């Protein structure tokens, strides 16, 4: 019954996430933009996950769980959220069962599990799809605890191996659980009450410690050039100060959860608030006081176990080895705060038992506990709303920390994607103001200025981005694109070559290199660059289009047709791609040309060039049974209206379409107008062609190619 109530209460808090979208923060890298994950669960995905590093981390089991979700739910974010909620529910039940199994105290165990389930600090781990690794690794951690208890009570090689496999799975989900062997040593004393010597208990855990060491080395190797590089310049003494402050912050926030956000900027990062001596002293006093109390009460067992649990599980993420730019994170407390919660609940229970208090006092304590759980659930539900979409998430984080340059940058990126360009530019500038050396904000401002046609200003920002972070290949490519647009082809080529030196397998850079080589007159080099781009990534629609254009220039229309069709397959909503395909189909006399043009017209009904070509093809079909003069006339009239004032060619097309529809008098009059426009613009060949057309119209004959 208690387990069912825990599940029901947890579902009541987290049910809304089913309607939430993917977060922009890491969810793209992990799932929504990860083409490997989107292949679904397969042997190929398993092979990929075994070696892949995502966001500078190696956690193959987590990536496979995302791939399985994609197989089951596709792009529906609600399904992915549901899996994370299900894992959290599993963890609540596993924790409750473990405490009951080892302490035989169901009421206390239920309260600890309820506080774990409903506390607002859990929201980040459950509502953030990219943090699947938290709830998945925690399930393995708690499963390993159960397996350990089974092995302690009935030792066997099979049970030990089972425990080791579950632990290994946890490490493959998230290496933060690597401290499990140390936690087991603490649990040996309480609640398991083992009497073996410390040496015996350490030796039996050596295989588990070996797994931890291997996982730690793999984590350091994966993060060496990524996550671990964030604030490597911060002196160790300042990292230690932040670690002490963070321990105290976690304890205080566990009691009073306010001001929660997805990213707390490190105090010594740009925009961070340095820790004052008074804050550090208060934190040190709190941590020392709790440590002293736990030592004084060590005879009870649970104070040492709870406090050690807390410290051991937080040890890898206290920032002594700094990873990223965060000072601390809600997700780090997912399992860690079980320790202090257990300490508090068991101490209150002991107080009630030792004082032999009566029923009224016990009822008052139960009511207070229920009110506390309800309050935490309400705060968690409110915190959950910040995760409903990326804009809400970043605005909430900025409200908590107004000088968080990363959240300003992320918010600006979302505003940009939503077409709110002016607000995006102002927010990018705010990020740059907080962190003047943030190259990504420099680049983003440049892109916004280039969008507005202010290319010279944009170039200055791109150059600044490259100066700050010269080894970022995409910065070099973006600068090359802008230089090419400004007419500086040699400068663009130099940037593309440098970008390819830094990242030789980038298909987009290879494609853009082809554009620059073409601008420099090196047609053969351009074709080779486009071919390399497609060899690296056959899903590059731009490269298919560019290569097709080069093949057409060589007269290889059939070869070009293959790439034009692939371009349309990869970019089905591109009217330009369909228009280019139609032109190629006309050259090879392909029967599909009209279907291609009709699709292009549907995509871009206001495009005069597309409507005009479609009208011409319909009106001039050699086979009269395939011609459709009325549709051609409608399309041609649309093209004339779009070209205001109409040019000679659009009027010519309208005249031909009217003749195909049998309206020869209208066709003759339109041809006269077209001839006048052509004569005025010096198009002598078109004037002569119109003379011949007009004669045919006067004889009641349509124009056929």
C-alpha positions, -999 to 999 in steps of 0.1 A, spaced: 0 0 0 28 25 9 45 18 -24 13 25 -43 8 57 -25 43 68 -33 38 60 -69 4 79 -70 19 110 -53 49 111 -76 27 107 -107 4 135 -95 35 158 -95 51 148 -127 21 140 -150 23 174 -168 57 165 -184 39 143 -209 29 175 -227 63 191 -226 86 195 -255 123 186 -258 145 212 -240 170 230 -262 196 225 -235 215 193 -244 184 175 -255 193 184 -291 227 168 -288 214 138 -270 182 131 -288 163 156 -310 193 163 -334 212 131 -329 209 111 -361 225 80 -345 199 79 -318 171 85 -344 181 53 -361 164 36 -332 177 6 -313 197 -17 -335 230 -35 -337 244 -5 -356 233 18 -328 248 -5 -302 282 -4 -320 280 34 -322 271 39 -286 300 17 -275 325 43 -286 305 75 -290 312 106 -269 282 128 -265 286 162 -249 322 152 -239 308 122 -220 308 84 -226 276 68 -213 266 41 -238 237 27 -218 221 61 -216 224 66 -253 209 32 -260 179 41 -237 174 72 -258 176 51 -290 150 27 -276 127 56 -268 131 68 -304 121 34 -316 90 34 -294 80 71 -295 98 87 -324 99 125 -321 71 127 -296 88 142 -266 61 131 -242 71 95 -246 107 103 -238 95 122 -207 73 93 -197 103 70 -196 122 93 -173 92 95 -150 89 57 -150 125 54 -140 120 79 -112 90 59 -100 111 27 -101 138 45 -80 113 56 -54 100 20 -50 136 6 -50 147 30 -23 116 23 -2 121 -15 -6 158 -12 3 152 7 35 124 -16 46 146 -47 38 176 -35 57 160 -16 87 125 -32 91 111 3 97 84 7 71 70 41 83 104 58 84 114 42 51 82 55 35 88 90 47 124 90 34 112 76 0 84 102 -2 108 131 5 130 116 -22 101 113 -46 86 148 -42 114 171 -33 118 200 -59 155 193 -63 144 161 -81 127 180 -109 158 186 -130 167 150 -132 132 139 -141 120 166 -164 152 170 -184 154 144 -211 191 148 -214 195 139 -177 181 104 -184 215 93 -172 206 105 -136 175 84 -132 189 54 -152 222 53 -132 203 57 -100 181 27 -108 213 7 -114 228 20 -81 197 11 -61 195 -22 -79 231 -29 -70 223 -21 -33 196 -48 -33 220 -72 -50 246 -65 -24 222 -72 5 213 -105 -11 250 -114 -15 258 -104 21 230 -125 35 236 -155 11 271 -152 -4 277 -168 -37 298 -161 -68 267 -158 -89 252 -131 -66 285 -112 -66 287 -113 -103 251 -101 -106 258 -72 -83 289 -64 -104 270 -64 -136 243 -41 -123 270 -17 -110 288 -18 -144 255 -9 -160 252 21 -137 287 32 -147 277 29 -184 247 51 -177 265 78 -157 299 74 -140 289 95 -111 279 62 -93 315 51 -93 316 58 -55 292 28 -49 320 6 -33 326 33 -7 289 36 0 288 -2 5 316 1 31 295 26 50 264 5 48 283 -25 61 283 -7 95 247 5 94 221 -8 86 237 -42 77 257 -45 110 285 -67 95 312 -79 119 340 -87 94 372 -68 97 376 -36 77 404 -53 57 381 -82 48 354 -58 37 377 -37 16 393 -67 -1 359 -81 -11 351 -48 -29 383 -46 -49 367 -59 -81 341 -31 -77 368 -6 -71 386 -17 -102 354 -10 -122 352 24 -106 388 32 -115 383 21 -151 351 42 -154 369 72 -138 398 70 -163 373 67 -192 354 97 -180 386 118 -177 397 107 -212 364 116 -227 361 150 -209 397 161 -212 392 184 -241 355 192 -234 337 193 -201 368 193 -179 382 223 -197 356 248 -186 373 264 -157 406 247 -155 422 281 -146 404 283 -112 430 277 -85 424 247 -63 419 267 -32 390 285 -48 376 252 -60 378 239 -25 360 270 -12 332 264 -38 330 228 -27 325 237 10 299 264 0 281 239 -23 278 213 5 261 239 27 240 251 -1 227 216 -8 218 212 29 200 245 31 182 241 -2 171 206 9 152 223 37 142 255 19 141 248 -19 140 283 -35 158 299 -64 163 266 -83 176 269 -118 191 247 -146 225 264 -143 242 281 -114 272 299 -127 305 292 -110 314 321 -87 347 326 -105 332 324 -140 323 356 -159 291 369 -144 294 347 -114 291 360 -78 323 353 -59 318 337 -25 323 362 3 344 353 34 312 356 55 294 331 32 323 307 33 326 309 71 289 302 75 291 273 51 321 259 69 304 262 103 273 244 90 293 215 75 315 212 106 284 213 129 267 185 110 299 165 109 304 169 146 268 159 153 271 128 132 303 118 150 288 125 184 258 103 175 278 76 158 266 50 182 232 51 165 247 41 132 226 61 108 242 95 114 275 84 101 259 64 73 237 92 62 264 119 64 290 97 47 264 87 20 259 125 13 296 133 11 307 102 -9 280 106 -36 288 143 -40 326 138 -41 329 134 -79 308 166 -86 320 190 -59 343 207 -85 376 197 -70 382 186 -106 361 212 -123 338 201 -151 321 228 -170 311 263 -158 285 254 -132 291 258 -95 267 231 -85 235 215 -98 202 202 -86 207 169 -104 238 162 -83 216 158 -53 194 131 -69 207 103 -47 230 123 -24 203 139 -3 189 105 6 216 105 33 207 137 52 170 129 48 176 95 64 195 111 92 167 135 100 138 110 97 155 84 118 165 109 145 130 123 148 117 87 150 142 79 177 132 110 196 96 100 196 105 65 207 129 75 234 106 101 249 77 77 248 55 105 236 18 99 233 -5 96 204 -13 134 201 24 143 196 29 115 171 -2 126 152 11 162 152 45 150 138 26 129 112 5 160 102 36 181 100 53 155 78 22 154 55 22 192 53 59 193 45 54 167 17 25 186 3 45 218 3 74 202 -14 51 186 -40 35 220 -47 69 237 -51 81 208 -73 50 212 -95 57 249 -98 93 243 -106 82 217 -132 65 245 -152 98 261 -160 106 230 -181 76 232 -204 96 248 -232 131 262 -237 122 298 -235 105 293 -201 135 274 -189 160 301 -198 138 330 -186 134 313 -153 172 307 -150 178 344 -158 153 354 -131 173 334 -106 207 346 -119 204 378 -140 241 377 -149 242 342 -163 257 348 -197 251 312 -209 213 315 -202 211 348 -220 229 332 -250 206 302 -249 175 323 -246 187 345 -275 192 314 -297 156 303 -290 142 338 -297 162 337 -330 146 304 -340 112 318 -332 118 347 -356 120 373 -328 152 387 -343 154 421 -326 149 406 -291 174 379 -299 201 405 -309 195 425 -277 198 393 -257 230 381 -275 244 416 -268 236 411 -231 254 378 -230 284 395 -246 282 424 -221 284 400 -192 312 379 -208 331 400 -234 353 371 -244 325 346 -251 332 338 -287 298 322 -294 280 354 -285 303 373 -308 296 349 -336 258 350 -329 258 388 -330 277 387 -363 251 363 -378 223 386 -367 240 416 -382 246 397 -415 209 388 -416 202 425 -416 226 431 -445 253 447 -423 281 425 -436 310 447 -426 299 449 -390 293 411 -390 328 405 -403 342 424 -373 324 402 -349 333 370 -368 370 380 -366 367 386 -329 351 351 -324 380 336 -343 406 356 -323 391 344 -290 387 308 -301 409 302 -331 407 264 -329 369 263 -333 365 250 -369 329 263 -372 341 298 -363 366 296 -392 339 284 -416 315 311 -407 342 338 -412 350 321 -445 313 323 -456 312 360 -448 344 367 -466 331 349 -497 299 369 -495 319 401 -493 339 391 -524 371 382 -506 375 348 -522 412 343 -513 404 351 -477 375 327 -477 396 299 -491 422 305 -464 396 302 -437 380 271 -452 414 254 -454 421 262 -418 387 249 -408 393 217 -427 427 213 -410 409 215 -376 380 193 -387 388 174 -419 355 154 -419 331 184 -419 309 180 -450 295 215 -447 330 231 -448 339 209 -478 307 221 -496 315 258 -489 351 253 -500 336 241 -533 316 274 -535 348 294 -529 368 274 -555 341 279 -580 342 317 -573 379 315 -579 374 299 -613 386 264 -602 357 244 -615 374 210 -613 385 218 -577 349 229 -568 335 196 -582 360 176 -562 351 195 -530 314 188 -536 321 151 -541 342 150 -509 313 167 -491 288 141 -503 312 113 -495 314 126 -459 277 132 -456 253 121 -483 225 139 -466 239 173 -475 212 188 -498 233 219 -507 262 197 -518 239 177 -541 226 209 -556 261 224 -561 275 192 -576 245 190 -600 252 225 -612 288 216 -620 277 185 -638 252 205 -658 280 229 -667 299 199 -682 268 189 -701 263 158 -679 225 163 -675 216 127 -667 242 126 -639 230 159 -626 194 147 -625 204 120 -599 217 147 -576 188 171 -582 164 143 -572 184 135 -541 184 172 -532 146 172 -534 144 140 -513 166 156 -486 149 190 -488 113 182 -498 100 216 -486 124 236 -507 108 253 -537 143 262 -550 153 225 -551 122 215 -570 125 244 -594 161 234 -602 150 198 -606 123 208 -631 149 228 -652 171 197 -653 141 174 -662 133 197 -690 168 194 -704 165 156 -704 129 155 -715 117 138 -684 80 132 -681 80 141 -644 87 178 -650 51 189 -647 46 171 -614 78 187 -601 66 222 -611 32 218 -596 48 207 -563 71 238 -565 41 261 -571 23 246 -541 54 254 -520 59 289 -533 27 302 -549 40 337 -551 72 329 -569 70 344 -604 98 324 -619 83 291 -608 48 300 -620 62 313 -653 81 281 -660 52 259 -651 29 280 -674 54 277 -703 57 240 -700 20 234 -698 13 257 -727 40 245 -751 37 207 -747 44 192 -782 16 167 -774 -15 188 -775 -33 162 -753 -9 169 -724 -12 207 -727 -35 226 -703 -40 261 -716 -64 272 -689 -41 262 -660 -11 277 -680 -30 310 -684 -38 311 -647 -2 305 -637 11 330 -663 -13 356 -651 0 350 -616 36 355 -628 26 388 -645 10 401 -613 41 391 -593 63 410 -617 50 446 -613 56 460 -638 56 428 -659 87 422 -680 87 411 -716 93 374 -708 64 371 -684 41 387 -709 54 364 -736 45 334 -714 10 348 -708 5 353 -745 16 317 -753 -7 304 -724 -37 324 -737 -32 309 -772 -30 274 -757 -63 281 -740 -78 291 -774 -80 328 -766 -61 340 -796 -73 376 -796 -61 380 -760 -29 362 -770 -23 386 -799 -29 417 -777 -6 404 -749 21 395 -775 19 432 -788 25 444 -752 54 419 -748 69 431 -781 68 467 -769 85 458 -736 111 437 -754 119 465 -779 122 490 -751 147 469 -733 167 460 -765 158 423 -765 159 420 -804 158 382 -805 127 382 -784 111 409 -806 117 387 -837 103 356 -819 72 376 -808 66 387 -844 64 350 -854 42 341 -825 18 369 -832 14 358 -868 5 323 -855 -20 336 -830 -37 357 -857 -40 325 -877 -55 307 -847 -25 285 -840 -10 280 -806 28 280 -800 44 246 -796 80 237 -789 
